[in-house]
Amino acid sequence: MSETLEVAKRALRAAEGDEALAFVSSERSGLARFAGSEVHQPTLIENEVVELQVVRDGRVGLAVANRTDEEGLRALAARAREAADSAPADPDFPGLAPKTEPPAVEGYDEATAELGPKEQARLAAAAIEASDLDLYGFFTSALTELAIASTTGLAVSQSMTDACVFALAAVEGASGHSEQTSWRVGEIDPAETARAAVAKAERTRGALELEPGSYAAVLEPYAFAELLMYFAYDAFGALGLLEERSYATGRLGETVFDERLSISDDALDRRGLPKAFDFEGSPKQRVELVENGVFRDVVWDRSTARRAGAGRETTGHAPPSSLRRWGPLPFSLSVAGGEAGSTEELAQLVGNGIYVSRLHYLSIVNPREGVITGMTRDGTFRIRGGRIADPLVNLRFTVAMPELLADLPGLTREPVLVNEASYYDERYPNGVLVPAVATARFDVTGTGSTPGI
């Protein structure tokens, strides 16, 4: 039995006869941050968090603690009971998840799990040494263990690893970005990542302005992943569908995107950051969200499935308690690749337009219509005659994702795993598998700063 599962079972015993579910997350991680080509702010974390959910007469109480000794767990149970006693009954509470057997998944690598601070600093230094420009970013890796036990007999656990190197080469008037993510550190090359960032930065010197307007565009995986995730928060979740506030409302079964586009949410895929179960303890399932342009489904948890009725069941997408108000979320998006071998081939398909490496300052303007605003950064270029040409200043944009996805001249063949973890809260490694895409419509609304620091 894993140590985290043993802690979950001890927390369950502290509930003293109440219906209860205990969730335990443990993390051992390190983050070696660097700025101006110097390693600084090393962060080492060893943490264990216990959540106890107590159910009393249809009322649900939740308490969270870091103490895992017997006295701490008894105090945790007392607070959870008090929370349940003061909470109103929840008519949509589906009860605790039943005993189940989660699917077998990969996602654990011993070499990654054993990385210590010296090795993490060494890998950060390898990125710095490969850069001819000032380099900013980090190398991070972790071992995370999750466990859930409940009075229904549910007892599941999983150990997972993840590693990421992020590199931003930046000087006055130039900046370029690159990153790599995997659950196996052997698949990450910090030096290669740094060189890619430097090469892009060198191409951004002498950036020009661009008139606002609608342009064809090539989006690198990093840019496409950010747009897709912001769109997915509402468009691919069951709560938004049930509350009729998402783009999915009234569109399931319809062809609404380019026929080249197929999107799934698949936490079982070994190319991503695999997960076996969700935060209710339900097994993860692959969900076909978009198939050849047809909007097929959204992701579900047990609460939204209960509200929907008609035999609907969870797909294993219950979020952590901190995000529960958003309903089930697609943490493992995967976009099928296309026919293009490179972003240069996508530029040839576009002919004339813009090339976007990365985005920031994104904001959802209208979730019902999938309207998102933000800025490009760290590598924006003009495409002329099918070639990636003049560097551009950072551009402001406002796009309607359904329009952007309605006409896709091409996608690259091989999806890239793009990190989507923030590393500020409890570690839960997640990312999206996406190719680069060419779109016929990307709406530029203004210009921003020049590249660089």
N, C-alpha and C positions, 0 to 999 in steps of 0.2 A: 504494500500500500504506500502511495506517495505521502510525503510529509504534509503537503497542503491538504490532501484528502483527510488525513488523520486530524488536522486542526478543524476542518469543517465538521467532522463527526463529533468532536469534543464540543464545538459550539452548539451543535444540535442537541446534545445531551443536556447542555445548560438551559435549554428552553423548557425543560421540565414538563413534558406532556403536551405542550401546545403544538398545533400544526406549525411547522417551521421549515425554512430552507436556509442553509448557510452557504455563502459563496466566499471563497478565499483566493486571493491573488498574491503571489510572492514574486519579487523581482530582485535580481542581482545584475546591475548594469553599470556601465561606465561611458562617459562622453568626454572626449578630448577635443575641446573647441580651440580653434586657432584664428588669429586676426593679424593682419600685416605680416603674415608668414611666421608668426610665433605662436607656439602652443601656450594657451592660458586657460584659466577657469576649468580645470579638470573636475568632473563631477562623478562621484562614485555613490551608488545607491544600493543598499540592502534593506528591503522593506517588505512587510507582510501586512495585508489589509484583510479584515474579516467583516463581511456584511451578514447580518442576521435578519431574516424576514419572518415575522410571526403573524399568524392568522388566528383571529379570535372572533367567532360569530360573524364571519364575513367581512370583518374589518382587518386591514393590513397595516402593520407597523414595521418600520425599517430602522435599524441602528447600525452604525459603522464604528470600528475601533482598530487600533494597531496592537493592542495588548492581546497576547494569546495564552497567557497563563490562566489557571482555573479561576482565580479571582476576577481577572479582566473579562473572561467570557461570561461569568455570572452577572457582572455589571452590564455587559452588553445585552444579555437576554432581558434583564430588568428594563432597560431603556426601550428595547423593541416592544416589550409587552405594554409599557406605558404609552408608546406611540400608537399601538393598535387600539388600546382602550379609548384613546381620545380621537381616533380617526372615524369619519363617517363610513358606512358600508359602501363598498364599491360594486355596483351592479354588473360591471364588466369584468370583474376579477374571475378568471377562468379556473381558479384553484391551482394548486401546485402541480408541477409537471410530474407525470408518472415515471416509474422506473423504466429505463431504456438502455440500450446498448449503442453507444456512439460509433460512427464509422471509423475505421482505421485510417489515419492520415499520416503523412510525413510532416516535416516542419521542425525537427530537432536535429541539431548537428553538434556532436561532442566537441569538435575543435572550436566552434563558436562559443559554446557554453563555458569552455575553460579559459577564454581570453581574460587576462587580468589588465590592470591599469598600465603596466609597462608595455604590453603588446598593443594596447589601444593607442598609447602615445606614439609607439613606433610606427603604427600604420598612419596616424595623422602626420607624422614627420615625413613619411614616404611621399605623401601628397605634396607637402611643402617643398621638398627637395626637387620635385619634378616640375615646379613652376618657375618661369622666368619673370612673372609678375607677382605683385603682392597677392597673397591668397588668404581667403576667409572661408570659414566653414567648420566642419567637425567630422570626426569619426566616432561612431557609437556602436556598441554591441550589448546584447543582454541575453540572459536566460530568464524566461517568465514561466511560472507555473500557475495554472488555474484549476480549481476544484469546486465541485458542488455536491452537497449532500442534503437530503430532505427526508421528512417523515413518511414520504410515499415509498421509500426504499431506493430512491435515486442516489447513485454514488458514481460520479464521473470525474476524471482528472486528465490533464494534458500538460506536457512540458513542451515549450517551443523556444526557438532561438531566432534572433534577427540581428542584422548588421547593416549599417548604412554609412556611406561616405558622401559628403556634400561639399562641393568645391565651387567657390566664386572667385574668379580672378578679376581684380578691379584696381585700376589706377585712374588718374584724371583723364576723362574723356573716353574710357574704354572699360567694358565689363563683359564677362562671359561666364556661363554656369554649366555645370554638369554634376551628375550624381549617379550612384549605383546602390541598389538594395538587394538583399537576399537573406534567406535563413541559413545560408552556408557562407562563411567568411571566405572560403577558398574561391568563391565566384566573384569576389570584389577585388579590384585593382586600384588602389588609391592613386598611384602614379599616373595610370592611364586616364583616370577621371580628371586629375589636375591638368594634364596636357590637353585634354579636350576642352576644358574651360578656358585655358590660355589661348588656344587656337581660335576659339570663338571671339574672345575679347579682342584679339588683335584685328579681327575683321570689323569691329564696331567703331574704329577710329574715324573721325570726320563725319559723324552722323548728320543726316539731312532731315528736314521736316517734311511732312506729308499732309496734303490737303484732306480734310474730313470727307468721308464718302464710303460707299460700299465697295469692297474689294474681294476678289478671290484670294484665298490664303492657304498656306501650308502651316499646319500646327504640329510642332514637335510633340512627342508623347508627354513631356512635362506640362506643356500648355494645355493639351487636350484633356489630360487627366484632371487638372484643376477645374476646367469648365464642366466636365462630365460629373464630377463629384458634387459640385454645387447644384447642378440640375437634378441629380439623382436623389438628394436629400428629400425633396418633395415628390418628384415625378415617379420614383420607383418604390415608395413606401406605402403600405396599406392604410395607415392612418390618414394621410392626405387624400387618398382615394375615397375612403369612407366619409370624410368630412367635406368632400367635393371642393377641395381647394388646390388640387394638384393637376398637372397637365394630363395625368392618366384618366381623369374624370370624363366618362363618356367616350373614351377612345380605345379601350381594350378591344382587340380584334380588328382594329383598323390599320391600314397602311398609312403611316404618318411620317416615316423617315425614308431615306434612300434605301433601295433594295440591297445595296452593298453592306448595310449596317446590321450587325447582329451583336447583341449584348446579353450577357448572362451575369448572374452573381454566383460565383462558385468558390466557396471557401475550401473545397476539397482538392483543388488543383495544386499539384506540387510545384508549379512554376510561380505560384504566388506565395502567400504567407498562410499556410493551411491551418484551419480550425476544425475541431471535431464537433463542438456543441456551442450553443449560444448562452446568454446570461440567465436563461431559465433552466438550462440543462437539456434543452431539446436538441436532437441531432441536426447538424447542418445539412442542407440539401442544395443542390444546384437548381437555380431558377432561371428559366429562359424568359428574359424580360422583353427583348426585341429580337425577332427572327426575320431576317431579310426585309427589314423595314416595317414589319407588322408589330404593333405594340401588343405583347402577349399577356404579361402578368406583372405583378408587383411582389415585394417580399412581405411575409406575414410573421407575426408572433402569435402566441396563444390568445392574447386579449383581443386583437383585431380579428382573428379567425372566429372567435366566439361572437363578436358583434356582427360579423358578416353572415353567419349561419350558413345554411344550404350545404352543409357538409365540408365547409372550408376548414383546413388544418394548417397548423404552423409550418413554416418552411425553415425554422431554426434561425430566425433573425431578430430575436429579442435583444435590445441594446442594454448597455450597463445602466444602472439606476440613475446615474447623473444625466442620461440622455433619454430617459423613458418618456418624457413628455412629447418627444418627437415621434414616438412609435417605432416600429421595426425599421432598421436602416440597412442599406446595402453596403457592407464593409469590404466586399471582395469582388468588385466589378471586373469583368473581363470582356474585352471587345475583340471579336474575331478579326484576324488580319486580312489583307487584301492581296493584290497582285504585284504591287510595286516593290522593288528591291531596296530603295533608298529614298530619302527625302529629296534628293536631286531629281529622281524620276517623278516624284510628285510635283516638283517645280516645273518640270517639262509639261506635265498635264495641265497645270494652271496657266502657263504662258506668261501672263502679266498679273501681278498682284503683290502680296506681301508674305513674308516668312516670319513666323513668331516662334521664339524659343521657349519663353517662360512668361508667366503672369503673376501679378500680385494685386493686393487691395481689392479683391473680388467682393461683390455684394449682390444679393438677390433682390431685384427690383419688383418682379411680379412672378410669384411661384406658379400661378395658374397658367401663365403663358410662357414660363421658362425664360424670362428676361433677366440677364445678368450683366453687370457693369464691372469695369476694372481697368487695369493698365498692363501693357506689355513691359518686359524688362530683360536686360542681360542678353541681348541678341535679337534685334528686330531688323529685317532687311527688306529691300525692294526686290521683287522678282521681275526681271525684264527678259523677254524673249526666251522664257523657259529656264533662265539661269538665276541663281541667287546672287544679287548684285549689290547695289549701294546700301550701306548701313543707314538705319533710320533712328531718330530719337525715340524715346519711349512714347507709346501711343495710348490714348484713352479710347475705350471702346464700350459699346453697349450692344449686346447681341441677344436675339431670341433663339435659344437653342434649337427649337423645332425647325426654324428656318435654316440655321447653320447646318443641321443634320439632314436636311431634306434633299440636298444636292451635293454628293461627295464624289468628285471625279476619281478618287483613288485613296487607298490605304496601303501602308507598308505591310509586308508579309509577317514580320516577326513582332509580336507585342513585347513591350518593355515593362518590367515591374517598376512602378513609380511609388515611392514612399508617401504615405498620407498620415503618418504618425507625427504628433506634435512634440512628444517627450516632456510635456509639462505635468501631466497627471500620471496616474498609475499606468504602467507600460502595457499597452495592448497593440502589438505590431499589426499594422494593416496597410494595404497598398492596393493599387489597381493595375491590371494588365491591359495596356493599351498600345496600339500602333500609332505612328504619325498619320495624320489625315490631311487630305486636300479638300477644301470646301469652296463652293462657288460664292459664298456670301459671308463676309466678316465686316461689320459696320464700325468704322473708325469715327469717333466724335470729336477728337482733338489731339493735341500733342502735349507731351510732358517734358521731363528733364532729359538731358543728354545722358548717354551711358557713363558709368564710372562713379567714383566716389566724390 
